[in-house]
Amino acid sequence: MKGMFIFSQEGGVKREESYEFEAYSYGPCSFAIYRDLERLLEEGVIAVTPMPGQNWSLYTCSAAGQLRADDLLSKSRAGSVAKLRESSDFVLSRSFLSLLRDVYQRYPQYARNSVLSFR
C-alpha cells in the first residue's frame, strides 16, 4: 500500500492513472488496491499467504504473474520502471514504523486519521 502511494506521488504517474488515496488509520490507503488484488488473485497471477498472528497477508507473484509483469515491464518507459524499482527498494528497506514515519514527514496530511503519533 505504502509503496503504491509513494510511486503514485513521486513516480511521475499521471493523476488519471493513479489510485486515489485517503488518510486512514495507518496512513495513506486506497481501497481500490484491495479490489485489484482480489481480481489478480482470481486470475491466478498472485498468491496470498495470511501471516499468523497478524492482520495482514503476504502477496507474492505466481509464475503466470511473473510472466505478465515481465511483459508489462518490457513495454513500459524506462524512467517509470526505474522509479517503480526505487519506490519498491525504499519501502522494502524500512520497517513498517520507519516507513510510516517517513511517509508522515513527507505527506503530513495523511497522518490526520492515524492511530499512531510520532511527535
Backbone bond lengths (Angstrom), bond angles and torsions (degrees), N, CA, C in turn:
res aa  C-N    CA-C-N  psi(-1)  N-CA   C-N-CA  omega(-1)  CA-C   N-CA-C  phi
1 M - - - 1.453 - - 1.536 110.36 -
2 K 1.361 115.41 -50.04 1.464 118.20 -177.53 1.529 110.52 -68.35
3 G 1.335 116.78 -33.19 1.464 119.75 176.70 1.515 111.90 -63.74
4 M 1.319 116.42 -43.60 1.470 119.73 177.79 1.524 110.46 -65.45
5 F 1.328 116.15 -36.53 1.463 119.31 177.81 1.526 110.54 -63.05
6 I 1.323 116.64 -50.65 1.464 120.22 -178.68 1.522 110.46 -61.01
7 F 1.320 117.04 -43.98 1.466 120.00 178.20 1.526 111.15 -61.62
8 S 1.322 117.33 -40.44 1.473 119.80 -179.72 1.528 111.28 -67.07
9 Q 1.328 116.98 -32.04 1.460 120.94 -178.67 1.524 112.55 -83.42
10 E 1.324 117.08 -36.46 1.458 121.18 -169.42 1.523 114.36 -119.01
11 G 1.310 117.15 -2.64 1.459 120.25 -174.10 1.508 115.76 -92.95
12 G 1.320 117.09 5.27 1.452 119.08 -179.53 1.524 113.01 73.54
13 V 1.319 116.50 23.62 1.461 121.48 179.82 1.524 108.69 -78.02
14 K 1.319 116.10 135.65 1.458 119.89 176.38 1.523 109.04 -65.56
15 R 1.320 116.87 140.20 1.469 122.82 -176.53 1.534 111.08 -52.64
16 E 1.323 117.64 -41.50 1.468 120.37 -177.79 1.532 112.40 -72.40
17 E 1.326 117.95 -13.39 1.463 121.81 178.38 1.523 111.94 -101.27
18 S 1.317 117.06 4.09 1.454 121.83 -173.93 1.525 111.29 -108.21
19 Y 1.318 114.85 158.66 1.458 119.78 172.30 1.525 109.42 -73.08
20 E 1.314 115.46 152.89 1.465 121.56 172.72 1.524 107.36 -92.93
21 F 1.316 116.73 125.41 1.461 121.40 -178.91 1.521 110.08 -108.99
22 E 1.322 114.92 149.34 1.463 121.09 175.56 1.526 109.05 -130.40
23 A 1.324 115.82 156.07 1.461 120.83 176.32 1.521 107.94 -69.30
24 Y 1.331 115.78 128.15 1.453 120.06 -177.45 1.525 109.41 -138.03
25 S 1.291 117.80 -171.87 1.470 122.47 -172.73 1.525 114.21 -54.73
26 Y 1.314 116.68 -37.23 1.463 121.13 179.74 1.519 110.18 -123.49
27 G 1.293 115.90 47.11 1.457 120.82 176.17 1.510 113.13 90.30
28 P 1.340 115.62 -158.59 1.458 120.26 -174.82 1.528 112.15 -61.09
29 C 1.326 115.31 135.73 1.459 121.43 -179.06 1.526 109.39 -141.87
30 S 1.323 115.28 139.41 1.459 121.46 172.42 1.521 107.66 -126.58
31 F 1.303 116.37 114.15 1.456 119.92 -178.08 1.525 111.91 -70.74
32 A 1.328 117.24 -18.24 1.463 120.83 175.92 1.529 111.02 -64.01
33 I 1.317 117.52 -29.05 1.463 120.65 177.83 1.528 109.98 -61.69
34 Y 1.326 117.27 -40.27 1.466 119.83 179.12 1.529 111.16 -64.00
35 R 1.320 117.23 -38.19 1.471 120.19 176.85 1.527 110.42 -64.48
36 D 1.325 116.78 -41.45 1.466 120.18 178.76 1.529 111.10 -66.57
37 L 1.330 117.35 -39.04 1.463 119.90 176.87 1.526 110.87 -62.34
38 E 1.323 116.92 -40.66 1.470 120.75 177.91 1.526 110.81 -61.89
39 R 1.331 116.70 -42.30 1.464 120.93 178.35 1.528 110.79 -64.40
40 L 1.327 117.23 -43.34 1.468 121.08 179.22 1.524 111.31 -64.52
41 L 1.313 116.67 -35.08 1.464 121.05 176.02 1.523 109.95 -64.65
42 E 1.325 116.89 -46.02 1.466 121.44 178.60 1.529 111.72 -61.61
43 E 1.334 116.50 -33.97 1.471 121.46 179.29 1.526 112.20 -78.48
44 G 1.332 116.92 -9.28 1.451 120.76 177.98 1.518 115.05 79.35
45 V 1.328 117.29 18.38 1.469 119.41 -179.02 1.525 112.87 -96.93
46 I 1.328 116.72 -9.32 1.463 120.94 172.76 1.522 108.76 -135.50
47 A 1.315 114.49 161.77 1.462 122.04 173.45 1.521 107.51 -124.59
48 V 1.315 116.72 150.30 1.456 122.04 -179.34 1.521 109.12 -121.12
49 T 1.331 115.58 130.82 1.459 121.52 177.54 1.525 108.34 -122.32
50 P 1.335 117.99 111.41 1.474 119.47 175.25 1.533 109.25 -62.40
51 M 1.307 116.27 140.84 1.458 121.34 -179.97 1.528 108.49 -97.00
52 P 1.342 117.26 117.50 1.467 121.02 -177.80 1.533 111.89 -55.29
53 G 1.321 115.25 131.47 1.453 121.01 178.10 1.517 114.66 77.33
54 Q 1.319 117.40 4.40 1.462 121.80 -179.46 1.532 109.45 -118.10
55 N 1.311 115.85 164.84 1.468 119.43 176.01 1.524 110.42 -106.04
56 W 1.328 116.62 24.24 1.460 122.05 177.67 1.519 109.18 -134.38
57 S 1.318 115.09 163.28 1.463 121.86 -179.89 1.516 109.81 -122.22
58 L 1.328 115.32 159.40 1.454 122.24 176.53 1.522 108.19 -97.43
59 Y 1.321 116.52 126.15 1.459 122.13 178.25 1.523 108.15 -105.85
60 T 1.341 115.81 129.16 1.463 120.56 178.69 1.520 109.83 -130.44
61 C 1.303 114.74 157.54 1.455 122.41 179.53 1.531 109.54 -80.97
62 S 1.323 117.29 136.01 1.459 121.19 171.44 1.534 107.70 -83.09
63 A 1.310 117.07 174.89 1.468 120.37 176.65 1.532 110.09 -60.34
64 A 1.336 116.43 -42.26 1.474 119.91 177.57 1.527 110.58 -63.97
65 G 1.327 116.29 -37.04 1.460 120.40 178.24 1.509 112.08 -66.24
66 Q 1.329 116.87 -38.15 1.466 120.30 178.61 1.527 110.57 -65.06
67 L 1.321 116.73 -39.69 1.471 120.12 177.10 1.528 110.65 -62.67
68 R 1.336 116.07 -43.40 1.466 119.86 178.95 1.528 110.62 -64.48
69 A 1.328 116.46 -43.49 1.466 120.64 179.57 1.524 110.75 -62.33
70 D 1.327 117.32 -44.06 1.467 120.54 178.77 1.520 111.06 -60.32
71 D 1.335 116.72 -41.68 1.462 121.09 178.29 1.527 111.01 -63.07
72 L 1.334 116.66 -46.21 1.462 120.40 179.60 1.524 111.37 -64.05
73 L 1.320 116.91 -41.20 1.463 119.93 179.51 1.515 111.80 -64.22
74 S 1.328 117.09 -36.99 1.466 120.20 -179.98 1.527 112.21 -67.59
75 K 1.327 117.17 -21.60 1.468 122.11 -179.04 1.527 112.80 -99.02
76 S 1.330 116.72 -1.45 1.466 121.03 -175.42 1.522 110.88 -95.19
77 R 1.331 114.99 158.72 1.470 120.54 176.26 1.522 109.41 -65.32
78 A 1.312 115.86 139.38 1.464 121.33 -178.28 1.528 111.01 -58.27
79 G 1.325 117.21 -39.67 1.462 120.78 -179.62 1.517 112.14 -63.74
80 S 1.316 116.74 -39.10 1.465 120.61 178.75 1.518 110.91 -67.93
81 V 1.316 116.90 -40.86 1.463 121.13 179.40 1.530 109.62 -64.78
82 A 1.319 116.92 -42.48 1.466 120.78 178.75 1.526 110.72 -62.27
83 K 1.324 116.89 -42.21 1.467 120.16 179.90 1.526 110.82 -68.04
84 L 1.321 117.42 -36.51 1.462 121.05 176.59 1.532 110.12 -62.87
85 R 1.313 116.53 -44.44 1.475 120.11 178.39 1.523 110.74 -65.14
86 E 1.321 116.70 -39.96 1.462 120.56 178.67 1.531 110.95 -62.50
87 S 1.327 116.50 -43.88 1.465 121.02 177.94 1.522 110.55 -62.78
88 S 1.323 116.61 -43.42 1.464 121.38 179.53 1.526 110.86 -63.16
89 D 1.319 117.11 -45.82 1.469 120.80 179.27 1.528 110.95 -60.88
90 F 1.325 116.33 -41.05 1.457 121.11 179.22 1.528 110.57 -60.22
91 V 1.323 116.89 -48.60 1.466 122.13 -177.91 1.528 110.62 -64.66
92 L 1.320 117.19 -44.90 1.467 121.06 -175.48 1.527 113.38 -73.15
93 S 1.323 117.28 -14.63 1.462 120.35 -179.10 1.531 112.89 -87.93
94 R 1.330 117.38 -0.08 1.457 121.27 -175.58 1.528 112.07 -124.53
95 S 1.311 113.93 154.05 1.458 118.25 169.08 1.528 107.07 -71.94
96 F 1.325 116.41 165.38 1.464 118.67 179.91 1.526 111.54 -59.78
97 L 1.337 117.13 -45.04 1.465 119.57 -178.23 1.527 111.64 -65.34
98 S 1.316 117.11 -39.14 1.462 120.64 177.57 1.533 110.37 -64.97
99 L 1.313 116.34 -42.53 1.462 120.93 177.92 1.520 110.75 -62.53
100 L 1.309 116.78 -45.38 1.459 120.51 179.95 1.530 110.90 -62.23
101 R 1.315 116.92 -41.61 1.465 121.36 177.15 1.540 109.83 -59.66
102 D 1.318 116.75 -44.63 1.469 120.98 178.98 1.528 111.49 -62.57
103 V 1.325 116.27 -43.92 1.470 120.53 179.71 1.531 109.98 -63.18
104 Y 1.331 117.21 -44.86 1.467 120.73 -179.63 1.529 111.25 -64.24
105 Q 1.331 117.45 -34.57 1.465 119.24 178.06 1.528 110.97 -68.93
106 R 1.310 117.25 -40.29 1.470 121.22 -179.89 1.527 112.26 -75.83
107 Y 1.327 115.98 -36.21 1.470 121.68 -173.54 1.526 109.44 -133.23
108 P 1.330 117.98 71.66 1.474 120.96 -174.54 1.520 114.24 -60.29
109 Q 1.303 118.61 -23.70 1.462 120.81 179.77 1.530 111.88 -63.85
110 Y 1.339 117.85 -20.59 1.464 120.72 179.10 1.524 112.82 -88.51
111 A 1.325 117.19 1.16 1.465 121.60 177.67 1.526 112.00 -94.58
112 R 1.308 118.26 -7.32 1.468 120.26 -170.78 1.516 114.64 -63.92
113 N 1.324 118.89 -27.07 1.473 121.03 179.00 1.525 111.97 -107.31
114 S 1.311 116.69 12.26 1.454 121.49 -175.09 1.530 112.80 -67.36
115 V 1.322 114.97 145.47 1.464 119.95 174.03 1.541 109.93 -86.42
116 L 1.329 116.34 -6.14 1.472 121.95 179.32 1.514 110.63 -113.48
117 S 1.323 115.52 149.16 1.449 120.59 176.26 1.523 108.34 -128.47
118 F 1.332 116.23 137.37 1.464 121.22 -178.63 1.529 111.15 -116.05
119 R 1.293 117.96 30.97 1.468 120.60 -178.49 1.486 111.66 -72.03
